[in-house]
Amino acid sequence: MTTITIKINERTKAGKALMAILSETFAKKTDGVEIVETDSKKLIKEKNSYNPEFVKMVLESAKRGEYKEIDPKDIWGSLGLK
């Protein structure tokens, strides 16, 4: 087994390309390669923490139009709480 350390500048064209390749490749389970440590959120694919029933409820209510649009510049006013 070989362990290597790679420093990637995600702001460069080459860095962005390498990060895209790594995230696509290692999002799936691969044998023989393991990412031991990373500080990049692009490579960390977290399990969806939302309850599937909640997601279903939200999507169904959106289809029915049962929602209220909120103005981010006037949240309290949008909710009628001003």
PDB file as gemmi writes it, atoms N, CA and C in Angstrom:
CRYST1    1.000    1.000    1.000  90.00  90.00  90.00 P 1                      
ATOM      1  N   MET A   1       0.839  -1.163   0.000  1.00  0.00           N  
ATOM      2  CA  MET A   1       0.000   0.000   0.000  1.00  0.00           C  
ATOM      3  C   MET A   1       0.890   1.235   0.000  1.00  0.00           C  
ATOM      4  N   THR A   2       0.481   2.239  -0.755  1.00  0.00           N  
ATOM      5  CA  THR A   2       1.202   3.499  -0.838  1.00  0.00           C  
ATOM      6  C   THR A   2       0.279   4.623  -0.387  1.00  0.00           C  
ATOM      7  N   THR A   3       0.791   5.495   0.458  1.00  0.00           N  
ATOM      8  CA  THR A   3       0.044   6.663   0.892  1.00  0.00           C  
ATOM      9  C   THR A   3       0.725   7.891   0.329  1.00  0.00           C  
ATOM     10  N   ILE A   4      -0.065   8.759  -0.314  1.00  0.00           N  
ATOM     11  CA  ILE A   4       0.502   9.988  -0.861  1.00  0.00           C  
ATOM     12  C   ILE A   4      -0.309  11.173  -0.360  1.00  0.00           C  
ATOM     13  N   THR A   5       0.316  12.317  -0.337  1.00  0.00           N  
ATOM     14  CA  THR A   5      -0.363  13.555   0.016  1.00  0.00           C  
ATOM     15  C   THR A   5      -0.341  14.456  -1.198  1.00  0.00           C  
ATOM     16  N   ILE A   6      -1.507  14.951  -1.570  1.00  0.00           N  
ATOM     17  CA  ILE A   6      -1.620  15.833  -2.729  1.00  0.00           C  
ATOM     18  C   ILE A   6      -2.259  17.132  -2.258  1.00  0.00           C  
ATOM     19  N   LYS A   7      -1.663  18.237  -2.621  1.00  0.00           N  
ATOM     20  CA  LYS A   7      -2.220  19.550  -2.298  1.00  0.00           C  
ATOM     21  C   LYS A   7      -2.826  20.099  -3.588  1.00  0.00           C  
ATOM     22  N   ILE A   8      -4.112  20.430  -3.561  1.00  0.00           N  
ATOM     23  CA  ILE A   8      -4.815  20.882  -4.754  1.00  0.00           C  
ATOM     24  C   ILE A   8      -5.357  22.281  -4.518  1.00  0.00           C  
ATOM     25  N   ASN A   9      -5.015  23.203  -5.413  1.00  0.00           N  
ATOM     26  CA  ASN A   9      -5.580  24.550  -5.356  1.00  0.00           C  
ATOM     27  C   ASN A   9      -6.879  24.520  -6.158  1.00  0.00           C  
ATOM     28  N   GLU A  10      -8.003  24.556  -5.454  1.00  0.00           N  
ATOM     29  CA  GLU A  10      -9.309  24.427  -6.100  1.00  0.00           C  
ATOM     30  C   GLU A  10      -9.702  25.666  -6.907  1.00  0.00           C  
ATOM     31  N   ARG A  11      -8.902  26.711  -6.858  1.00  0.00           N  
ATOM     32  CA  ARG A  11      -9.211  27.920  -7.614  1.00  0.00           C  
ATOM     33  C   ARG A  11      -8.645  27.888  -9.026  1.00  0.00           C  
ATOM     34  N   THR A  12      -7.717  26.968  -9.294  1.00  0.00           N  
ATOM     35  CA  THR A  12      -7.110  26.896 -10.620  1.00  0.00           C  
ATOM     36  C   THR A  12      -7.913  25.979 -11.518  1.00  0.00           C  
ATOM     37  N   LYS A  13      -7.707  26.110 -12.814  1.00  0.00           N  
ATOM     38  CA  LYS A  13      -8.410  25.271 -13.786  1.00  0.00           C  
ATOM     39  C   LYS A  13      -8.063  23.799 -13.581  1.00  0.00           C  
ATOM     40  N   ALA A  14      -6.766  23.514 -13.411  1.00  0.00           N  
ATOM     41  CA  ALA A  14      -6.323  22.127 -13.207  1.00  0.00           C  
ATOM     42  C   ALA A  14      -6.864  21.582 -11.883  1.00  0.00           C  
ATOM     43  N   GLY A  15      -6.873  22.416 -10.845  1.00  0.00           N  
ATOM     44  CA  GLY A  15      -7.385  21.988  -9.550  1.00  0.00           C  
ATOM     45  C   GLY A  15      -8.861  21.660  -9.603  1.00  0.00           C  
ATOM     46  N   LYS A  16      -9.634  22.511 -10.297  1.00  0.00           N  
ATOM     47  CA  LYS A  16     -11.067  22.263 -10.448  1.00  0.00           C  
ATOM     48  C   LYS A  16     -11.323  20.966 -11.207  1.00  0.00           C  
ATOM     49  N   ALA A  17     -10.534  20.741 -12.259  1.00  0.00           N  
ATOM     50  CA  ALA A  17     -10.703  19.528 -13.066  1.00  0.00           C  
ATOM     51  C   ALA A  17     -10.385  18.284 -12.244  1.00  0.00           C  
ATOM     52  N   LEU A  18      -9.294  18.335 -11.486  1.00  0.00           N  
ATOM     53  CA  LEU A  18      -8.921  17.182 -10.670  1.00  0.00           C  
ATOM     54  C   LEU A  18      -9.964  16.921  -9.589  1.00  0.00           C  
ATOM     55  N   MET A  19     -10.474  17.971  -8.962  1.00  0.00           N  
ATOM     56  CA  MET A  19     -11.510  17.799  -7.939  1.00  0.00           C  
ATOM     57  C   MET A  19     -12.778  17.184  -8.534  1.00  0.00           C  
ATOM     58  N   ALA A  20     -13.122  17.594  -9.753  1.00  0.00           N  
ATOM     59  CA  ALA A  20     -14.306  17.027 -10.412  1.00  0.00           C  
ATOM     60  C   ALA A  20     -14.117  15.537 -10.673  1.00  0.00           C  
ATOM     61  N   ILE A  21     -12.937  15.181 -11.144  1.00  0.00           N  
ATOM     62  CA  ILE A  21     -12.651  13.761 -11.412  1.00  0.00           C  
ATOM     63  C   ILE A  21     -12.685  12.961 -10.122  1.00  0.00           C  
ATOM     64  N   LEU A  22     -12.040  13.482  -9.086  1.00  0.00           N  
ATOM     65  CA  LEU A  22     -11.998  12.762  -7.810  1.00  0.00           C  
ATOM     66  C   LEU A  22     -13.381  12.602  -7.208  1.00  0.00           C  
ATOM     67  N   SER A  23     -14.178  13.658  -7.227  1.00  0.00           N  
ATOM     68  CA  SER A  23     -15.502  13.574  -6.609  1.00  0.00           C  
ATOM     69  C   SER A  23     -16.410  12.619  -7.367  1.00  0.00           C  
ATOM     70  N   GLU A  24     -16.323  12.599  -8.697  1.00  0.00           N  
ATOM     71  CA  GLU A  24     -17.139  11.676  -9.478  1.00  0.00           C  
ATOM     72  C   GLU A  24     -16.676  10.238  -9.293  1.00  0.00           C  
ATOM     73  N   THR A  25     -15.381  10.024  -9.262  1.00  0.00           N  
ATOM     74  CA  THR A  25     -14.830   8.680  -9.163  1.00  0.00           C  
ATOM     75  C   THR A  25     -15.083   8.074  -7.788  1.00  0.00           C  
ATOM     76  N   PHE A  26     -14.854   8.848  -6.744  1.00  0.00           N  
ATOM     77  CA  PHE A  26     -14.928   8.286  -5.411  1.00  0.00           C  
ATOM     78  C   PHE A  26     -16.276   8.472  -4.743  1.00  0.00           C  
ATOM     79  N   ALA A  27     -17.241   9.050  -5.447  1.00  0.00           N  
ATOM     80  CA  ALA A  27     -18.602   9.092  -4.915  1.00  0.00           C  
ATOM     81  C   ALA A  27     -19.170   7.680  -4.907  1.00  0.00           C  
ATOM     82  N   LYS A  28     -18.714   6.869  -5.847  1.00  0.00           N  
ATOM     83  CA  LYS A  28     -19.111   5.469  -5.915  1.00  0.00           C  
ATOM     84  C   LYS A  28     -18.104   4.654  -5.118  1.00  0.00           C  
ATOM     85  N   LYS A  29     -18.522   3.493  -4.674  1.00  0.00           N  
ATOM     86  CA  LYS A  29     -17.610   2.624  -3.920  1.00  0.00           C  
ATOM     87  C   LYS A  29     -16.568   2.053  -4.873  1.00  0.00           C  
ATOM     88  N   THR A  30     -15.308   2.250  -4.526  1.00  0.00           N  
ATOM     89  CA  THR A  30     -14.231   1.709  -5.328  1.00  0.00           C  
ATOM     90  C   THR A  30     -13.339   0.850  -4.455  1.00  0.00           C  
ATOM     91  N   ASP A  31     -12.858  -0.231  -5.010  1.00  0.00           N  
ATOM     92  CA  ASP A  31     -11.951  -1.108  -4.289  1.00  0.00           C  
ATOM     93  C   ASP A  31     -10.519  -0.661  -4.519  1.00  0.00           C  
ATOM     94  N   GLY A  32      -9.725  -0.691  -3.482  1.00  0.00           N  
ATOM     95  CA  GLY A  32      -8.308  -0.424  -3.622  1.00  0.00           C  
ATOM     96  C   GLY A  32      -7.895   1.010  -3.388  1.00  0.00           C  
ATOM     97  N   VAL A  33      -8.853   1.958  -3.354  1.00  0.00           N  
ATOM     98  CA  VAL A  33      -8.506   3.363  -3.133  1.00  0.00           C  
ATOM     99  C   VAL A  33      -9.418   3.907  -2.041  1.00  0.00           C  
ATOM    100  N   GLU A  34      -8.821   4.609  -1.116  1.00  0.00           N  
ATOM    101  CA  GLU A  34      -9.583   5.182  -0.017  1.00  0.00           C  
ATOM    102  C   GLU A  34      -9.069   6.588   0.250  1.00  0.00           C  
ATOM    103  N   ILE A  35      -9.985   7.540   0.396  1.00  0.00           N  
ATOM    104  CA  ILE A  35      -9.586   8.890   0.781  1.00  0.00           C  
ATOM    105  C   ILE A  35      -9.504   8.888   2.297  1.00  0.00           C  
ATOM    106  N   VAL A  36      -8.294   9.082   2.811  1.00  0.00           N  
ATOM    107  CA  VAL A  36      -8.056   8.982   4.238  1.00  0.00           C  
ATOM    108  C   VAL A  36      -8.457  10.261   4.949  1.00  0.00           C  
ATOM    109  N   GLU A  37      -8.132  11.403   4.373  1.00  0.00           N  
ATOM    110  CA  GLU A  37      -8.418  12.680   5.021  1.00  0.00           C  
ATOM    111  C   GLU A  37      -8.620  13.745   3.958  1.00  0.00           C  
ATOM    112  N   THR A  38      -9.595  14.610   4.169  1.00  0.00           N  
ATOM    113  CA  THR A  38      -9.825  15.706   3.252  1.00  0.00           C  
ATOM    114  C   THR A  38     -10.472  16.859   4.004  1.00  0.00           C  
ATOM    115  N   ASP A  39     -10.185  18.073   3.565  1.00  0.00           N  
ATOM    116  CA  ASP A  39     -10.884  19.221   4.120  1.00  0.00           C  
ATOM    117  C   ASP A  39     -11.808  19.828   3.067  1.00  0.00           C  
ATOM    118  N   SER A  40     -11.901  19.148   1.926  1.00  0.00           N  
ATOM    119  CA  SER A  40     -12.738  19.632   0.838  1.00  0.00           C  
ATOM    120  C   SER A  40     -14.147  19.081   0.973  1.00  0.00           C  
ATOM    121  N   LYS A  41     -15.126  19.971   0.985  1.00  0.00           N  
ATOM    122  CA  LYS A  41     -16.518  19.543   1.072  1.00  0.00           C  
ATOM    123  C   LYS A  41     -16.981  18.920  -0.234  1.00  0.00           C  
ATOM    124  N   LYS A  42     -16.247  19.172  -1.315  1.00  0.00           N  
ATOM    125  CA  LYS A  42     -16.628  18.611  -2.606  1.00  0.00           C  
ATOM    126  C   LYS A  42     -16.423  17.104  -2.646  1.00  0.00           C  
ATOM    127  N   LEU A  43     -15.473  16.597  -1.883  1.00  0.00           N  
ATOM    128  CA  LEU A  43     -15.203  15.164  -1.889  1.00  0.00           C  
ATOM    129  C   LEU A  43     -15.988  14.421  -0.821  1.00  0.00           C  
ATOM    130  N   ILE A  44     -16.539  15.146   0.136  1.00  0.00           N  
ATOM    131  CA  ILE A  44     -17.281  14.503   1.216  1.00  0.00           C  
ATOM    132  C   ILE A  44     -18.747  14.450   0.809  1.00  0.00           C  
ATOM    133  N   LYS A  45     -19.206  13.276   0.471  1.00  0.00           N  
ATOM    134  CA  LYS A  45     -20.602  13.090   0.094  1.00  0.00           C  
ATOM    135  C   LYS A  45     -21.332  12.537   1.305  1.00  0.00           C  
ATOM    136  N   GLU A  46     -22.084  13.399   1.967  1.00  0.00           N  
ATOM    137  CA  GLU A  46     -22.795  12.972   3.151  1.00  0.00           C  
ATOM    138  C   GLU A  46     -24.127  12.348   2.763  1.00  0.00           C  
ATOM    139  N   LYS A  47     -24.545  11.404   3.581  1.00  0.00           N  
ATOM    140  CA  LYS A  47     -25.835  10.776   3.389  1.00  0.00           C  
ATOM    141  C   LYS A  47     -26.916  11.827   3.592  1.00  0.00           C  
ATOM    142  N   ASN A  48     -27.966  11.774   2.793  1.00  0.00           N  
ATOM    143  CA  ASN A  48     -29.056  12.724   2.927  1.00  0.00           C  
ATOM    144  C   ASN A  48     -29.673  12.570   4.312  1.00  0.00           C  
ATOM    145  N   SER A  49     -29.648  13.632   5.101  1.00  0.00           N  
ATOM    146  CA  SER A  49     -30.116  13.555   6.479  1.00  0.00           C  
ATOM    147  C   SER A  49     -31.609  13.848   6.615  1.00  0.00           C  
ATOM    148  N   TYR A  50     -32.281  14.165   5.518  1.00  0.00           N  
ATOM    149  CA  TYR A  50     -33.705  14.448   5.592  1.00  0.00           C  
ATOM    150  C   TYR A  50     -34.506  13.149   5.631  1.00  0.00           C  
ATOM    151  N   ASN A  51     -35.549  13.171   6.416  1.00  0.00           N  
ATOM    152  CA  ASN A  51     -36.458  12.041   6.506  1.00  0.00           C  
ATOM    153  C   ASN A  51     -37.194  11.913   5.166  1.00  0.00           C  
ATOM    154  N   PRO A  52     -37.178  10.723   4.547  1.00  0.00           N  
ATOM    155  CA  PRO A  52     -37.832  10.561   3.240  1.00  0.00           C  
ATOM    156  C   PRO A  52     -39.316  10.924   3.264  1.00  0.00           C  
ATOM    157  N   GLU A  53     -39.998  10.680   4.376  1.00  0.00           N  
ATOM    158  CA  GLU A  53     -41.415  11.033   4.476  1.00  0.00           C  
ATOM    159  C   GLU A  53     -41.592  12.550   4.446  1.00  0.00           C  
ATOM    160  N   PHE A  54     -40.684  13.262   5.109  1.00  0.00           N  
ATOM    161  CA  PHE A  54     -40.729  14.725   5.115  1.00  0.00           C  
ATOM    162  C   PHE A  54     -40.492  15.274   3.713  1.00  0.00           C  
ATOM    163  N   VAL A  55     -39.522  14.721   3.007  1.00  0.00           N  
ATOM    164  CA  VAL A  55     -39.220  15.158   1.641  1.00  0.00           C  
ATOM    165  C   VAL A  55     -40.437  14.937   0.752  1.00  0.00           C  
ATOM    166  N   LYS A  56     -41.069  13.772   0.893  1.00  0.00           N  
ATOM    167  CA  LYS A  56     -42.259  13.464   0.104  1.00  0.00           C  
ATOM    168  C   LYS A  56     -43.377  14.473   0.388  1.00  0.00           C  
ATOM    169  N   MET A  57     -43.588  14.798   1.672  1.00  0.00           N  
ATOM    170  CA  MET A  57     -44.619  15.749   2.063  1.00  0.00           C  
ATOM    171  C   MET A  57     -44.348  17.133   1.466  1.00  0.00           C  
ATOM    172  N   VAL A  58     -43.099  17.580   1.525  1.00  0.00           N  
ATOM    173  CA  VAL A  58     -42.745  18.900   1.001  1.00  0.00           C  
ATOM    174  C   VAL A  58     -42.945  18.950  -0.512  1.00  0.00           C  
ATOM    175  N   LEU A  59     -42.500  17.907  -1.209  1.00  0.00           N  
ATOM    176  CA  LEU A  59     -42.647  17.880  -2.669  1.00  0.00           C  
ATOM    177  C   LEU A  59     -44.108  17.850  -3.088  1.00  0.00           C  
ATOM    178  N   GLU A  60     -44.926  17.086  -2.370  1.00  0.00           N  
ATOM    179  CA  GLU A  60     -46.353  17.025  -2.698  1.00  0.00           C  
ATOM    180  C   GLU A  60     -47.041  18.365  -2.442  1.00  0.00           C  
ATOM    181  N   SER A  61     -46.693  19.034  -1.349  1.00  0.00           N  
ATOM    182  CA  SER A  61     -47.327  20.328  -1.072  1.00  0.00           C  
ATOM    183  C   SER A  61     -46.878  21.374  -2.093  1.00  0.00           C  
ATOM    184  N   ALA A  62     -45.648  21.270  -2.577  1.00  0.00           N  
ATOM    185  CA  ALA A  62     -45.177  22.200  -3.609  1.00  0.00           C  
ATOM    186  C   ALA A  62     -45.962  22.010  -4.899  1.00  0.00           C  
ATOM    187  N   LYS A  63     -46.273  20.761  -5.238  1.00  0.00           N  
ATOM    188  CA  LYS A  63     -47.062  20.480  -6.437  1.00  0.00           C  
ATOM    189  C   LYS A  63     -48.464  21.081  -6.317  1.00  0.00           C  
ATOM    190  N   ARG A  64     -49.020  21.031  -5.108  1.00  0.00           N  
ATOM    191  CA  ARG A  64     -50.371  21.560  -4.886  1.00  0.00           C  
ATOM    192  C   ARG A  64     -50.372  23.077  -4.743  1.00  0.00           C  
ATOM    193  N   GLY A  65     -49.213  23.671  -4.609  1.00  0.00           N  
ATOM    194  CA  GLY A  65     -49.134  25.119  -4.448  1.00  0.00           C  
ATOM    195  C   GLY A  65     -49.388  25.581  -3.031  1.00  0.00           C  
ATOM    196  N   GLU A  66     -49.272  24.682  -2.072  1.00  0.00           N  
ATOM    197  CA  GLU A  66     -49.510  25.020  -0.675  1.00  0.00           C  
ATOM    198  C   GLU A  66     -48.215  25.490  -0.015  1.00  0.00           C  
ATOM    199  N   TYR A  67     -47.801  26.677  -0.385  1.00  0.00           N  
ATOM    200  CA  TYR A  67     -46.595  27.239   0.212  1.00  0.00           C  
ATOM    201  C   TYR A  67     -46.699  28.754   0.205  1.00  0.00           C  
ATOM    202  N   LYS A  68     -45.854  29.391   0.959  1.00  0.00           N  
ATOM    203  CA  LYS A  68     -45.858  30.843   1.049  1.00  0.00           C  
ATOM    204  C   LYS A  68     -44.475  31.335   0.670  1.00  0.00           C  
ATOM    205  N   GLU A  69     -44.409  32.267  -0.276  1.00  0.00           N  
ATOM    206  CA  GLU A  69     -43.120  32.828  -0.669  1.00  0.00           C  
ATOM    207  C   GLU A  69     -42.690  33.864   0.352  1.00  0.00           C  
ATOM    208  N   ILE A  70     -41.428  33.818   0.716  1.00  0.00           N  
ATOM    209  CA  ILE A  70     -40.865  34.718   1.708  1.00  0.00           C  
ATOM    210  C   ILE A  70     -39.886  35.660   1.026  1.00  0.00           C  
ATOM    211  N   ASP A  71     -40.019  36.942   1.313  1.00  0.00           N  
ATOM    212  CA  ASP A  71     -39.081  37.947   0.810  1.00  0.00           C  
ATOM    213  C   ASP A  71     -37.886  37.975   1.756  1.00  0.00           C  
ATOM    214  N   PRO A  72     -36.689  37.596   1.296  1.00  0.00           N  
ATOM    215  CA  PRO A  72     -35.530  37.544   2.198  1.00  0.00           C  
ATOM    216  C   PRO A  72     -35.150  38.907   2.775  1.00  0.00           C  
ATOM    217  N   LYS A  73     -35.601  39.984   2.133  1.00  0.00           N  
ATOM    218  CA  LYS A  73     -35.294  41.327   2.642  1.00  0.00           C  
ATOM    219  C   LYS A  73     -36.292  41.764   3.709  1.00  0.00           C  
ATOM    220  N   ASP A  74     -37.443  41.088   3.775  1.00  0.00           N  
ATOM    221  CA  ASP A  74     -38.463  41.432   4.774  1.00  0.00           C  
ATOM    222  C   ASP A  74     -39.146  40.146   5.236  1.00  0.00           C  
ATOM    223  N   ILE A  75     -38.419  39.335   5.971  1.00  0.00           N  
ATOM    224  CA  ILE A  75     -38.938  38.030   6.391  1.00  0.00           C  
ATOM    225  C   ILE A  75     -40.157  38.196   7.289  1.00  0.00           C  
ATOM    226  N   TRP A  76     -40.048  39.033   8.320  1.00  0.00           N  
ATOM    227  CA  TRP A  76     -41.168  39.196   9.263  1.00  0.00           C  
ATOM    228  C   TRP A  76     -42.407  39.747   8.564  1.00  0.00           C  
ATOM    229  N   GLY A  77     -42.221  40.687   7.664  1.00  0.00           N  
ATOM    230  CA  GLY A  77     -43.356  41.237   6.935  1.00  0.00           C  
ATOM    231  C   GLY A  77     -44.010  40.196   6.040  1.00  0.00           C  
ATOM    232  N   SER A  78     -43.204  39.359   5.408  1.00  0.00           N  
ATOM    233  CA  SER A  78     -43.716  38.308   4.526  1.00  0.00           C  
ATOM    234  C   SER A  78     -44.582  37.312   5.295  1.00  0.00           C  
ATOM    235  N   LEU A  79     -44.225  37.104   6.552  1.00  0.00           N  
ATOM    236  CA  LEU A  79     -44.973  36.166   7.389  1.00  0.00           C  
ATOM    237  C   LEU A  79     -46.150  36.819   8.120  1.00  0.00           C  
ATOM    238  N   GLY A  80     -46.309  38.146   7.922  1.00  0.00           N  
ATOM    239  CA  GLY A  80     -47.377  38.861   8.575  1.00  0.00           C  
ATOM    240  C   GLY A  80     -47.121  39.061  10.065  1.00  0.00           C  
ATOM    241  N   LEU A  81     -45.872  39.106  10.464  1.00  0.00           N  
ATOM    242  CA  LEU A  81     -45.530  39.233  11.880  1.00  0.00           C  
ATOM    243  C   LEU A  81     -44.924  40.591  12.240  1.00  0.00           C  
ATOM    244  N   LYS A  82     -45.036  41.546  11.337  1.00  0.00           N  
ATOM    245  CA  LYS A  82     -44.470  42.874  11.599  1.00  0.00           C  
ATOM    246  C   LYS A  82     -45.453  43.728  12.343  1.00  0.00           C  
TER     247      LYS A  82                                                      
END                                                                             
